[in-house]
Amino acid sequence: MRSLLIVLSLTIISPMLLAQDIQLPAPQRTGGKAIFDTLAERQTDREITDADIDRQTLSDILWAAYGFNRDDKRTIPTSRNKQDIDLYVFLKEGVYQYDAKTNKLILKTAGDNRKGAGSQPFVHIAPINLLYVLDKSKNDDVGGPIACGCAIQSVYLVCASKDLACTVRTTIEKEAAKTLCKLTEKQVPTVGQTIGKKK
């Protein structure tokens, strides 16, 4: 009986202990479909499976959303180059902050907390949920939501290029997100985006 309890405890605890920062592969900055093809194919698709997405694809998506394509310049515009949004990623393994400088996911909360990303059932099974957060300590003007919109469209185009399902969501669990992402009072959860393989 004691051995069974130990095994059960390890089964529950070990994923939490194994969760750590994730070093992503370098994003692919060339290739893919032509821009007008991806614009023609861009669509919202909530019919998402729970199939895993490989780390290379995840890296490509995050770089398109908010990576660096020049020294200290992002793939999207931000008001006065304040770079005032933060990007968080909800995966099965945990909740992470995207560090574009190192192309790494920094662990914030271990474990499967995808229900904290939104209320819709497809959010809870999708392999990737993004959360765009405005950082008002960097910039307190109206430019942040525009930057979020630019990042969201970039992700849509990558998903169209890779034949992935994608949807943007304003229904986010703000209080849960604040806790899971360990946000400061100046960081405001704004919009979510869910990505996965099509059904």
N, C-alpha and C positions, 0 to 999 in steps of 0.2 A: 504493500500500500504506500509506504514511504517513497519507494522508487518511482511509483506511478505519479505521485505528487510532484516529485523533483522534475520528472520528464515534462509534465504539464506546465510547471512553472517556467521551465526553460523555453518551452514552445511559445509561451505568451511573452516572456521577457526578452528573449534573444533578438527578435526583430528590432526592439527598441534599442538594445545595446549596439546592434550592428549599424544602425542608422548613423550616417556621417555626411560630411560635405561630399559633393560629387564633382569631380573634375570632368568637364565635358570635352569631347573631341573638338578640334578646331572646326569652326563653321565652314561650309562650302560656299564660297563667294562667287562662283562662276557656274554657268550651266543652267539647267532648268528650262522650263517652257518660256517662250517669248512673252513679253509683257502684255501684248494685246490678247494673246491666247488666254493668259491667266485672268485678265479682266473680263473676258467673255465667259469664263467658267466660274468666276467668283460667285458664291452663293452661301446663304445660311442653311445649315443642315444639322438638325438636332437628332437625327437617327445615327447615334454613335454607339459603337460596340465597346466592350471592356478590354479588347486586345491591346497588348503593350505596344508602345511606340519606341523605336530604338533611340539610343542616345545621340546618334548623329543627326537624326531628324529633329530631336528636341533642341540640340545646339543650333541648328539652322533656323528654327522658329524663333528662338530667343534672340539670336543675333539680328534677325530681321526686325524684330519688335523694338529692341533697345540696345543693340550692340554698338561698337565703335567701328566706323569705316575709314576714319582718319584720326590723326593725333587729337585726342580730346574732343572729337566731333562724332555725333551719333548717326545712326542710320535714319533717324527721324529728326525733324526740326523741333526745337523747344524755344519758348519765348526768351529772347536775349541770351540764348545758349545757357540758361540756368540749369538745364537737365534736372528738372524738378519732379520727375516721377520716379517711383521705385517699382520694380517688377517682382512679384512673388509667384511661386509655382507650387501647386498642390499636386503631389504624386502619391502613389500607393505607399511609398517609403516614408513620406513626411512632407512637411511644409518648408519651402526653401526661399531664400532671396537670391535673385540672379545678380551676380557680380560680373559685369561685362568686362571689366579690366583684366580679370584673371580667367574669364570664361568658366566660372565655377558657380555651383549652387551651394549656398551657405545654409546649413541646417538651422531652422528656427524651432520646429517642433517635430519630434519623431512620431511615426505611426501613420496609419491611414486616416486622415482627417478631411477627406474630400467633401463630407457633408457640411463642413464649415465654409465651403466655397460657394454654396448656393442651395436653394431649396428644391430645384427641379430634380426628378429621379435620374435623368441622364447625366447630371453633374456628378452624382455619387459613384457612377461606374466608369466614367470617362478617364482615360489614362493621364490626361493633362488638363489642368484648370489653371488659367492665368488670372492674377489679380493685379490690376493697375492701381497704384496708390499715389496720391498727390502729396508731396512733401512741402508743406507751407513754410518750413524753416529756410528753404532755398529760394522760394519765390511765392509771393502772395497775390499775384495778379490773376487775370482770367486765362492765361495761356496754357495752364496745365491740362484742362479738358481737351484742348485742341491737340496737344501732344499725345494724349491717350488715343484720340481718334486716329491720328497718323499711325501709331503703333498697331492699333487694331486692324487697320486696312493692310498694313504690311504683312501681318500674320495671316489674314484672309488670303492674300495673294500667294504666300508660300504654301498654304494648305491647298489652294487650287492647283498649284504647280505639282504638288505631291499627291493629289487625289485623296485628300483627307477631308473629313467632315469638320465643320467649324461653325460656332455660333457665338455672338457677343451677347452679354447679359447685364442688365441693370439690377436684376434680382440677386443681390449678394447678401451674405450673412455678415453684416458690418461688425457687430459686436464679437462674434466668433472669430472673424478675421483679425480684428485688433489683438485678440489674445493669442491666437495661433501664430500670427506673423510677428508678435512682440513689437507692435507699433508704438511710436511715441504719440503724444497728444497732438503734435503738429502733422502727423501722417494720417491722411484721410483716404480710406478705401473708396474707390470710385466706380469701377466697372470690372466685370469678369469676362473671360473668354474661355470657351470649352472646346477641346480638340480631341479627335480620335479617328480611328478607322471607320469607314462607312459600313452600315449594315447591308 
